[in-house]
Amino acid sequence: MAVANDLVEARTRAAAVEQAAADEKFQRNRETWEMVANVSVTGLFALAILASLYLMRDVLVPLILAWVVANILLPVVSWMEQRKVPRVLAVILVTLALIVVLLSIIALFSLPMTYWLSRATELGTLLKEKMAMLSEPLTFLRELMGSIGQAASGGGPSLRVEGDSNIVGGIYSIVTPAVSQAILFLGALVFYLIYQKKIKARSVLILPSRDARLTALRILSDIEKSTTVYFGTFTVVNICLGIVTTGLAWAVGLPNPMLWGLLAAIVNYVPYIGVAIMLVVLFAVGLFTFPTVPAALVAPLVYLGITTIEGHFLTPAIMGRNMTLNPFAVFLAIGFWTWMWGPIGAFVAVPMLMTTTVTFRHLFPKELPELPE
């Protein structure tokens, strides 16, 4: 009888162990599928956000740009307000000064750029002559693309002229969005500069607790401070770079040296891409100006050395460690936002990356232990 009871107890324990193992396996599977479901929902939500950002770019790009420019101009408005200038008047004066600066830059660019664009055909012919070593591969590639195009169109002509009305319609379709976005940008800039304090104070009221509101205010203040310091410092650096580039262009004998210095100061606001643009421009102008390719390479190589020193040593030393961003993260941000929003996306990529970095720094303030190298 005792043996039978022991056997029953053993079977009961074995069944209990098997049931526990089955329950544990079921729980692990359940947790796994819950994690997969959470990741899937989060991924779909992220894709929806990205799709919304892309589809709403005509509205979001002017607003984001206005926010970035407003953070740059806020110290000037605050300084004027401390001198007993009414805030509305200070904002109007600062905005008018910004418009004057932009129009002055356009005016400085217009005549030299018109000259160079009028000689674009001549420049292209000269480039083709001086880069004769690449003519055969380019000819083969051009013939190959032409053959593919003819095959795709069935061998018939693919160009069709619709008439002057389509030209007018094309110009209208380009100018109208540009004007509307410029108006949206200026309106958002003016209203944000005027009501910036109220917007920041009331935007945190949607948060449920006092601690969350204080954290949000600290994040917003830190973002404004970081953006102002970054662009203020970068503006000074770019002005110096423009002066140095003007001197470089004058020293090597390039025409219109002030144009290239101004262009270098502007495009350097976009890391990596700005340097690449200036290298190509200086090389092309050098080819047009000098008789040999080595002589045309002098200005781009010297400019590359200057920007290397500026980007790797001078600017990080001025901004400090806390303002220095990961170069790979900057590169990815510029590539992503350029793909999303075009040239303006490249300009606002660094402020948006800085905003994300500052936000995570406040939300996760604990320092992680150093990992072994």
C-alpha positions in Angstrom: 0.0 0.0 0.0 2.9 2.4 0.9 4.6 1.5 -2.4 1.4 2.4 -4.3 1.1 5.7 -2.4 4.8 6.6 -3.2 4.2 5.8 -6.8 1.1 8.0 -7.0 3.0 10.8 -5.3 5.9 10.4 -7.7 3.6 10.6 -10.6 1.9 13.6 -9.1 5.2 15.4 -8.6 6.3 14.5 -12.2 3.0 15.8 -13.6 3.4 19.0 -11.5 7.0 19.4 -12.8 5.9 18.9 -16.4 3.0 21.3 -15.9 5.3 23.9 -14.4 7.7 23.5 -17.3 4.9 23.8 -19.8 3.6 26.9 -18.0 7.1 28.4 -18.0 7.5 27.7 -21.7 4.1 29.2 -22.4 5.0 32.3 -20.4 8.2 32.7 -22.3 6.4 32.3 -25.6 3.8 34.8 -24.4 6.4 37.4 -23.4 8.2 36.9 -26.7 5.1 37.5 -28.7 4.2 40.4 -26.6 7.6 41.9 -27.2 7.2 41.3 -31.0 3.7 42.9 -30.9 5.1 46.0 -29.0 8.0 46.3 -31.4 5.6 46.0 -34.4 3.2 48.6 -33.0 6.1 51.0 -32.2 7.6 50.4 -35.7 4.2 51.1 -37.4 3.8 54.2 -35.2 7.3 55.4 -36.2 6.5 54.8 -39.9 3.3 56.8 -39.5 5.2 59.7 -38.0 7.8 59.7 -40.7 5.1 59.5 -43.4 3.3 62.4 -41.8 6.5 64.4 -41.6 7.1 63.8 -45.3 3.6 64.5 -46.5 3.4 67.7 -44.3 6.8 69.0 -45.4 5.3 72.1 -47.1 4.0 73.3 -43.7 6.5 71.8 -41.3 9.6 72.9 -43.1 8.8 76.7 -42.8 7.7 76.2 -39.2 10.8 74.3 -38.1 13.1 76.8 -40.0 11.3 79.6 -38.2 11.8 78.0 -34.8 15.5 77.5 -35.5 16.0 81.1 -36.8 14.0 82.4 -33.8 16.3 80.7 -31.3 19.2 82.4 -33.1 17.6 85.8 -32.9 16.1 85.5 -29.3 19.3 86.9 -27.6 19.1 90.0 -29.8 15.4 90.5 -28.9 16.1 90.0 -25.2 19.0 92.4 -25.3 16.8 95.1 -27.0 14.0 94.4 -24.5 16.5 94.9 -21.6 17.2 98.4 -23.1 13.5 99.3 -22.6 12.5 98.6 -26.2 9.0 97.1 -26.4 9.2 93.4 -27.4 6.9 93.8 -30.4 9.0 96.7 -31.8 12.2 94.7 -31.1 10.8 91.7 -33.0 9.8 93.9 -35.9 13.2 95.6 -36.1 15.1 92.3 -35.8 12.9 90.7 -38.5 13.4 93.7 -40.8 17.1 93.5 -40.3 17.0 89.8 -41.1 15.1 90.5 -44.4 17.6 93.2 -45.3 20.5 90.8 -44.7 18.9 88.1 -46.8 18.2 90.6 -49.6 21.7 92.0 -49.4 23.1 88.4 -49.8 20.9 87.8 -52.8 22.0 91.1 -54.3 25.7 90.3 -53.8 25.1 86.9 -55.3 23.0 88.0 -58.3 25.5 89.7 -60.6 28.4 87.2 -60.2 26.1 84.2 -60.3 24.5 85.6 -63.5 27.9 86.0 -65.0 29.0 82.5 -64.2 25.6 81.0 -65.3 25.8 82.8 -68.6 29.2 81.1 -69.2 28.0 77.7 -68.1 28.2 76.3 -71.6 31.7 77.6 -72.1 32.7 76.3 -68.7 31.3 72.9 -69.5 33.2 72.8 -72.8 36.4 73.7 -71.0 35.9 71.1 -68.4 35.3 68.5 -71.0 38.6 69.5 -72.8 40.7 69.5 -69.6 39.1 66.2 -68.3 39.6 64.4 -71.6 40.8 61.3 -69.8 37.2 60.7 -68.7 35.6 61.3 -72.1 35.5 57.7 -73.3 33.8 56.3 -70.1 31.4 59.2 -70.1 30.6 58.8 -73.8 30.0 55.1 -73.3 27.7 55.8 -70.4 25.8 58.4 -72.3 25.3 56.1 -75.3 24.2 53.3 -72.9 21.6 55.6 -71.2 20.4 56.8 -74.6 19.9 53.2 -75.8 18.0 52.3 -72.6 15.8 55.4 -73.0 15.0 54.5 -76.6 14.2 50.9 -75.7 12.0 52.1 -72.9 10.1 54.5 -75.2 9.8 52.0 -78.0 12.3 53.9 -80.2 10.1 56.9 -80.8 10.8 60.4 -79.7 10.2 61.0 -76.0 10.2 64.8 -75.9 6.9 66.7 -76.5 6.3 70.4 -76.4 3.0 71.3 -74.9 3.0 75.0 -75.5 3.7 78.2 -73.7 0.8 77.7 -71.3 2.6 74.8 -69.7 5.7 76.9 -69.2 3.6 79.6 -67.4 1.8 76.9 -65.4 5.2 75.4 -64.4 6.5 78.7 -63.2 3.3 79.4 -61.3 3.5 76.0 -59.7 7.0 76.7 -58.5 6.6 80.3 -57.4 3.3 80.0 -55.6 4.5 77.4 -53.0 7.7 79.3 -52.5 5.9 82.6 -51.8 3.4 80.9 -49.5 6.1 79.1 -47.5 8.1 82.4 -47.2 5.0 84.1 -45.8 4.4 81.2 -43.4 8.0 81.3 -42.3 8.0 85.1 -41.6 4.6 84.9 -39.8 5.7 82.0 -37.6 9.0 83.7 -36.9 7.4 87.0 -35.8 4.7 85.4 -33.7 7.1 83.0 -32.0 9.5 85.8 -31.1 6.7 87.8 -29.7 4.9 85.1 -27.7 7.8 82.8 -27.1 7.5 83.0 -23.3 3.8 82.3 -23.3 4.1 79.5 -25.8 6.7 77.8 -23.6 4.8 78.3 -20.4 1.5 77.1 -21.7 2.8 74.2 -23.8 3.9 72.4 -20.6 0.4 72.6 -19.0 -0.7 69.5 -20.9 1.7 67.4 -18.7 0.0 65.8 -15.7 2.4 66.5 -12.8 4.5 69.4 -11.6 7.8 67.5 -11.9 7.0 66.7 -15.5 6.3 70.3 -16.2 9.5 71.5 -14.6 11.5 68.9 -16.5 9.8 70.0 -19.8 10.7 73.6 -19.0 14.3 72.7 -18.3 14.4 70.8 -21.6 13.0 73.7 -23.6 15.3 76.2 -22.0 18.3 74.0 -22.5 17.3 73.4 -26.2 17.0 77.2 -26.7 20.3 77.9 -25.0 22.2 75.1 -26.9 20.7 76.2 -30.3 21.6 79.8 -29.6 25.2 79.0 -28.5 25.7 76.6 -31.4 24.5 78.9 -34.2 26.1 82.0 -32.6 29.5 80.3 -32.3 29.1 78.8 -35.8 28.2 82.1 -37.3 31.3 83.7 -36.0 33.4 80.7 -37.2 31.7 80.9 -40.7 32.3 84.6 -41.0 36.0 84.0 -40.2 36.0 81.1 -42.7 34.4 83.4 -45.4 37.1 86.0 -44.8 39.9 83.4 -45.1 38.3 81.9 -48.2 38.1 85.3 -49.8 41.8 85.9 -49.1 42.6 82.4 -50.4 40.7 83.1 -53.7 42.4 86.4 -54.1 45.8 85.0 -53.3 45.6 82.2 -55.9 44.0 84.5 -58.5 40.4 83.3 -58.7 37.9 85.9 -60.1 35.2 87.3 -57.8 36.9 86.3 -54.5 34.2 87.9 -52.3 31.6 85.7 -54.0 33.5 82.5 -53.0 34.1 83.7 -49.5 30.4 84.5 -49.0 29.4 81.2 -50.5 31.8 79.4 -48.2 30.4 81.2 -45.1 26.8 80.2 -46.1 27.2 76.6 -47.1 29.4 75.8 -44.1 26.3 75.8 -42.0 25.7 72.4 -43.4 28.5 70.1 -42.3 30.2 67.8 -44.8 27.9 68.8 -47.7 29.0 72.5 -47.5 32.7 71.6 -47.7 32.0 69.2 -50.6 30.1 71.9 -52.5 32.9 74.5 -52.0 35.6 72.0 -53.1 33.7 71.3 -56.4 33.1 75.1 -57.0 36.7 76.1 -56.3 38.0 73.3 -58.6 35.6 74.2 -61.4 36.5 77.9 -61.2 40.1 77.0 -61.0 39.8 74.9 -64.2 38.1 77.8 -65.9 40.8 80.3 -64.7 44.1 78.4 -64.9 45.6 76.5 -67.9 46.5 73.3 -66.0 44.7 70.9 -63.6 47.4 71.0 -60.9 47.0 74.8 -60.7 43.3 74.4 -60.4 43.8 72.0 -57.5 45.7 74.5 -55.3 42.6 76.4 -54.0 40.5 73.3 -53.2 43.4 71.5 -51.4 44.2 74.6 -49.3 40.5 75.1 -48.5 40.3 71.4 -47.5 43.2 71.9 -45.1 41.5 75.0 -43.6 38.2 73.3 -43.1 39.8 70.2 -41.6 41.5 72.4 -39.0 38.3 74.3 -38.4 36.0 71.3 -38.1 38.3 69.0 -36.1 40.1 71.4 -33.8 38.9 75.0 -33.8 35.1 74.7 -33.6 35.1 71.8 -31.1 37.6 73.7 -28.9 35.4 76.9 -29.0 32.1 75.1 -28.4 33.3 72.8 -25.7 32.7 69.1 -25.0 29.0 69.4 -24.1 28.2 71.0 -27.4 30.2 68.6 -29.5 28.0 66.1 -31.4 28.9 62.6 -32.6 30.2 63.1 -36.2 28.6 59.9 -37.4 25.2 60.9 -35.9 25.6 64.3 -37.6 26.3 62.6 -40.9 23.3 60.3 -40.6 21.0 63.2 -39.5 22.0 65.3 -42.5 21.5 62.4 -44.9 18.1 61.6 -43.5 16.6 65.0 -43.2 18.0 66.0 -46.6 16.2 63.0 -48.1 13.0 64.0 -46.2 12.9 67.8 -46.7 15.6 68.7 -49.2 18.2 71.5 -48.7 16.3 73.0 -45.8 16.3 69.6 -44.1 20.1 69.6 -44.3 20.2 73.0 -42.6 17.8 72.0 -39.7 19.3 68.5 -39.3 21.9 69.6 -36.7 19.4 71.6 -34.6 17.0 68.6 -34.6 19.8 66.2 -33.6 20.8 68.6 -30.9 17.2 68.8 -29.7 17.0 65.0 -29.5 20.3 64.8 -27.7 19.3 67.4 -25.1 16.0 65.8 -24.5 17.5 62.4 -23.9 20.1 63.9 -21.6 17.4 65.3 -19.4 15.1 62.2 -19.5 17.9 59.8 -18.8 20.3 61.8 -16.6 22.1 58.9 -15.0 25.6 58.3 -16.4 26.2 54.9 -17.7 29.4 53.0 -16.6 32.3 53.2 -19.0 32.5 50.3 -21.3 35.9 48.5 -21.9 37.7 49.5 -25.0 
